[in-house]
Amino acid sequence: MKKTFEKAGQGFVEFTVHLARISSLSVRSLFWIFIAPFRGKKLRWHLTFVQMVRIGVNSVLIVGIISFCVGLIIAMQAAYQLERFGASIYVADLVGVSMTRELGPLITAIVIAGRSGSAIAAEIGTMKVAEEIDALETMALNPIGYLIVPRTLAMIIVLPCLTVLADLIGITGGFVLAVVNLKLPFIAYFNQTADAILFKDFITGLIKSFFFAIIIAQIGAYQGFSVTGGAEGVGKSTTASVVSSIFLIIFADLLFTMLFYSTL
């Protein structure tokens, strides 16, 4: 019993310490993005554009394929139930609303967390092991402004764009199944989708993607800065970055869903 409480207490303390450090890092990063430019500190846009290509452009294909498959899956599962009641046309409602409000932002964030969040942790962790971060400080370059801000800013810009793309491709996947398999008219399915999706559904997904972007970038950067023990430490931090990001993304999605469900 004593050992059990000791482990539980130790785990709680470690969680609190990590949470405080991540919060501090996030506050400083957001300061450099939104406040520092008005105080004479320039954003490194050339580094940001490089990260936007790596995070966004290079992820379009995988996000598109997964979103299309998810749209097909939702449409197939919905059609299986709705065909019994002669209500196949409502497949459009289910696919459209679920993609824009929930699955589009969530699937995109999870894919980017596994692909780009891990890359951020590995890059910064490798620099930490090679003492390149110490070299930046020696050259009077702030590691947060030089390393974290471009990646966070790129993530904030790119992830909502990928989310919109995922929404459209996922809805297209449902449309393909409805037209090819369910033999629904194109115009009828299009009109039903347009009537089902409200502007607030679209905005809800974008708001979620904005906070998901911050979570992915900050967790990846924090794990990178926390690397110890050489190459093995880089591997552990990269794995921890993906696991932590996905957990926090799903938890944040739950919180936002509860908030929007009670207010919208």
N, C-alpha and C positions, 0 to 999 in steps of 0.2 A: 504494500500500500504506500509506504514511504517513497519507494522508487518511482511509483506511478505518478504521485503528486510532484515529485522532483522533475520528472521528464515533462509533465504538463506545464509546470511553472517555467521551466527553461525554454520550452517551445513558445510559450506566450511572450516571454521577455525578448526572445530573438525576433519573433514576429513584430513586436512593437518597435524594436530598434530598426529593423528593415523598413517598416512603414514610415518611421520618422525620417530616415535617410532619403527614401524615395520622394517623400513629400518635399523635403528641403531641396533636392535636386530639381524637382518639377517646378517649384517656385522660382528658383534661380534661372532655369531655362526659359520659362515664360516671361520673366523680367527681361532677359536678353532679346526676346522676340518682340514683345509688345511695348516695352517702356524704354529700354536702352537706346533704340534708334532715335528717339526724341531728345536724347541727351548726348548726341554726338557719336554714338557707337554704331558703326555701319554693319548691316547684315551682309554676310558673305554669300551673295546671290549666285556667284559662279559655282560654289560648292553645293548650294541648294539645288541648282538645275541638274548637276551631276547626279545627286541623290534622287531627284524626281524621275530621272530616266531609269535608274537602277530599281527603284521601288515601284514606280508606276508603269512606265512603258514596257519594261521587261516582264511585268506580271499580267499584262492584258490577256494573253493567250490562256494561261492557266485559270485565271478568274473567269474568263468567258466560258471555257469548257465546263468547269464545275457548276457555274450558274445555270447553263443550259441543261445540264443533267439534273440538277435540283428541280428546275421548272418542270421537266418531264416527269420526274418522280412524283411531285406534288399533284400534277394533273392526272397521272395514272391512278394514284391512290384515291383522289377525289372522285374521279369518274367511276371507279369500282363501286362506290357507295351511292353516288347520285343517280346513276343510270337506273337503279332499282325503282326510283320515284319519278322517273322521267324528267329529271331536273339537271340534265347534263350541262346546260348553258351556264349553270352557276359554278362550273369549274373555273370560269374566267374570274369570278369574284374571289374565289379562294386563292388562286395562283397570284393574282394581282396584289391583293392586300397582304398576303403572307410574305411575298417577295419584297415589297416596298417597306413594310413596317418592321419585319423581323429578319427573314432569312437572307435578304440581300446584304444588309450591313453586317450581319453576324458571320456569314460564310466568307465574305470578303476580308473581314478583320482576322479571322482565324487563318486564312491562307497567307495573308501578309505577315501575320505574326510568325508563322512557321518559316516563311521564305525570307523576309526582310528583317524581322525582329531578331532572328538568330544571327543574321549577317552583321547587324549593328553590334551585337554583343561580341561576336567573334573578332570583328575588326578592332574595336576599342580594346578588347581583352588582349589581343596580340600586341597592340601598341603599348599597353600597360606592362606586359611581360618584357618587351624589348626596351623599356624605359624611354619610349618616344614621347610619352606624355610629360615626363620630367623634362625632356628636352624642349617641349613647347613652353613650359613654364619658365625655363631658363631664357628663352627668347622673348619673354614678356607677352606670350600669347595665352589668353585664357582658354583652358581646355573646353569649358562649357560653350563659350562663344564660337570656338573653332571646330569642335567635333560634334557636340550635341545639338546646337541650334540649327545648323543646316539640315540635319537628319530629321529633327522634330518638325521643322517648318515644311520640309518636303513631304513628310508623312501627313501633316495637316491638310496640305493642298491636294495631294494625290488620292488619299483614301476616299474622300467623298466622291471624287470623280470616278474611281473604280466602283464605288457603291452604285452610282447611277447606271453605269454600264452593266453591272451585275443585275440590277433590277430589270433593265430592258431585255437583256439576253434571257433571263429566267422567265419573263413573261412570254418571250418568243418561243421558248421551249414548250410552255403550256399551250401556246397557240398552235404549234406544229402538231402536237398530239390531238388537240381538239378538231383540227381541220382534217387531218389524215385518218385518224382512227375513229373519232366520234362522228365524223361527217357533219360537223357544225359549219354553217355558212361563215365566211370570213367577216362580212359586215356585222352579222349578229354577235360574233365573239368580240370584235373590236368595240362595238357600242357597249356591250355588257361590261367589258374591262374599263372603258372610259367612265361609265356611270359608277362603277364600284370603287375606283381609286379616287380618293379625295386629296386635296392639296396638303392637308395636315398629315396624311399618311406618308407622303413623300418627304415632308419636312422632318417628321419624326425620325425617319431613317438617316437623314443627313446629320441631324443633331447627334444621334448615336455614333455615327462614323467619325465625327469630329473628336469626341472623347475617346473612342477606340484608338484613334491615331495617336493621341497623347499617351495613352497607356502603353501601346506597343513601343513607341520610341523611348519613353522614359524607362521602362523596364529593361529594354535592351541596353541602353546606355548605363544604367545602374549596375547591371550584371557585368558589363564590360569593365567598368571601373573597379568592381569588387574582385576581379580575378587575382588569385594567388596560386603559386605552385607550378608555374610554367605551362607547358602545352596541355597537361592533364587538367589544370585549372580552367583553361580556356574552354575545353570540352564540357566540363561540368557547368560553367556559367552559361554557355550556349544552350544547353539542355534546360537549365533552370529558367532561362529567359523565355523559352517557348512555353513551358508548363505554366509559369506564373502569368504570362500574358494571356493565354487562353482562359485560365481560371478567372482572372480579373475581368476579361472581356465578357464572359458569360455572366459573372456576378453584376457587372455594370449594366448589362442588357436587362437583367432581371429588375434592377432598381428603376431604370428608365421606363420599362414596360409598366411597372406598378405606378409610377408617377403619371405617365401619359394616360393610363387606363382610368385613373381617378380624376384627371383634370380635363381630358379631351373627349 
